[in-house]
Amino acid sequence: MQRFRLMNFYSALLVFLMIVVITSIAWFRRLVGGAEPIAAGAPIAAMATTQPATQPTSSPAPAAEGVKISIDNFAFKPKEVSIPVGGTVTWVNRDDVPHTATSAGELTVFDSKALDTDDKFSFTFTKPGTYKYYCKVHTHMTGTVVVK
């Protein structure tokens, strides 16, 4: 009887773990493939006062015009940066888990998609304004780029 209970326990545990793995894979594929936009009126949407900018660039700007933001310990460091118009910001993920750098608001100005450890994403800002951003995976992670 004891052996039968133990087999039922392990069977249930195996089913549970399979569900967790399948759900995690589906969630990660959705994240990497690009999630649906956040609905208008969501708390994150209220954070933005952005203006349209250019498409992301793959190479960093010269040091005088470029700023690096480290994603480390589930935070953007520094949390706020100021750059001139035409300046480039490069986000570098130093965590062991994926993160994004995604502009907040109804209009997505930039979106890095999922950045694995040591992955980089650069974006050149061509218009002045205050650009709020966050991580789509960990929405408590927020930051601001001020373009003057």
Secondary structure, DSSP 8 states (H G I E B T S, - for coil): -HHHHHHHHHHHHHHHHHHHHHHHHHHHHHHHH------TTSGGGGG-B-------BSS---TTTEEEEEE-SSSEESSEEEE-TT-EEEEEE-SSS-B--EE-SSS---B---B-TT-EEEEE--S-EEEEEE-SSSTT-EEEEEE-
